């Protein structure tokens, strides 16, 4: 394939994404994420991209990628999840949040256009009405709305190189449970919220503590700070949907941190929730003979630590960006 043929297949870049406040690099990465969202073998929309592959497809270096990812995650448009050992970073587009933002942008553009028409001086009212009512010239064609923009085809050579059947993106990572077909209202009791993800002050406090525990355990090898709204949301779902108590969530998390196998495989509240039954059964099985199987007894020491953390006696908790 010649260079000219490669140049004829550009990566799709949606200019409208820039107006969502994610910058040019964020808009470029989001455009490419939307492209891969429907081309992954994972039914939940998760796909895997290495740093090298992002650079090959978009031309963005490491720092540009990190900045773009941070903006997209903070805006709620992109979800990230580390899976496996060694950990690989998977991505998923939060379509609900993106569609809501695009609809809001489209409404603002329409209001702005109407305002320009109505703000004309009265002496020019007739001219303004004609200008606003004029239909597009047939040689120009029908103007597209934001929702009518479609994704262009990415280079065939890129698709062939990054989507073989044995690629890691053919493995279906377990996704965080989301509330399907839910609206995204402002939650009165939310201490943190990003899109559909939210949690109370109690949920956020435990999520912060879990992240602090992970950072203390991994030190320089700790991952980048996650979306704390998603972490708090997983804690909330364990409480509200699964009927777990905060002290029990904290206790099982601490048990995983000390376990030779689960320490490397349980590194988020979502994963803890997914594997809860298996973890609880193994924890009970590995207890010393003669030790009480009463959960409250087993969790007493960790519960005291949790109480101290709530009262501010457990040391500094890593802060996050709200």
Secondary structure as UniProt FT lines:
FT   HELIX           3..7
FT   HELIX           15..20
FT   TURN            21..22
FT   HELIX           23..37
FT   TURN            38..39
FT   TURN            43..44
FT   STRAND          47..48
FT   HELIX           51..58
FT   HELIX           62..75
FT   STRAND          78..83
FT   TURN            84..87
FT   STRAND          88..93
FT   HELIX           95..118
FT   HELIX           122..124
FT   HELIX           125..133
FT   TURN            138..140
FT   HELIX           146..148
FT   HELIX           156..162
FT   TURN            165..166
FT   HELIX           168..170
FT   TURN            180..181
FT   TURN            188..189
FT   STRAND          192..194
FT   TURN            195..196
FT   STRAND          197..199
FT   HELIX           201..218
FT   HELIX           219..221
FT   HELIX           228..240
FT   TURN            241..242
FT   HELIX           246..258
FT   TURN            260..261
FT   HELIX           262..265
FT   HELIX           269..274
FT   HELIX           276..285
FT   TURN            289..290
FT   HELIX           295..310
FT   TURN            311..312
//
